[in-house]
Amino acid sequence: MIVRTLTAACIIAAGLPAAALAQRELRAPTPLPEVKVTAPAVIAFWLVPGSDSVLEADPGLASALDEHQYYWSDTRTRLAAAGISALDQPGRRFVVREPGRRWTFTAAPDSTEIGFLFVQPGRKPHALYGRHFPDEVLALARDYFRLPLPK
């Protein structure tokens, strides 16, 4: 934790309440979650609601997240059978660490709340947005990884 002390002159010059600012702690930003990828992988990501009240207010989001988890469990089994890692990463922004390379993925701002990131070390990644059935994800995996996959 980084704590900075503000002088009274700085507080007064900023026009801010001295008592409040004198006790404020400035913290280092929370590091992004990191996903390690050493072989072909599909990373499922999704919007993480701030609270249960968000889900209660948006039943469509709650339903989408439930369906995603249901279909993803079947998809991940089929990907694993083909030798492709199926990884979970809650959130829409995270760091991908490959051998010799580290980069940040951020979901497109206008995308849906759920998606999949196809990553193979040394290749340009591909993002697929929205809910998808296992066959749809596997078809894209066949094309992206150029591997024969079970149907």
Stockholm file with secondary structure:
# STOCKHOLM 1.0

chainA/1-151         MIVRTLTAACIIAAGLPAAALAQRELRAPTPLPEVKVTAPAVIAFWLVPGSDSVLEADPGLASALDEHQYYWSDTRTRLAAAGISALDQPGRRFVVREPGRRWTFTAAPDSTEIGFLFVQPGRKPHALYGRHFPDEVLALARDYFRLPLPK
#=GR chainA/1-151 SS CCCCCCCHHHHHHHTCCHHHHHTCCCCCCCCCCEEECSSCEEEEEECCCSSHHHHHHCHHHHHHHHHHHHHHHHHHHHHHHTTCEEEEEEBSEEEEEETTEEEEEECCTTSCSEEEEEECTTSCCEEEESCCCHHHHHHHHHHHHTCCCCC
#=GC SS_cons         CCCCCCCHHHHHHHTCCHHHHHTCCCCCCCCCCEEECSSCEEEEEECCCSSHHHHHHCHHHHHHHHHHHHHHHHHHHHHHHTTCEEEEEEBSEEEEEETTEEEEEECCTTSCSEEEEEECTTSCCEEEESCCCHHHHHHHHHHHHTCCCCC
//
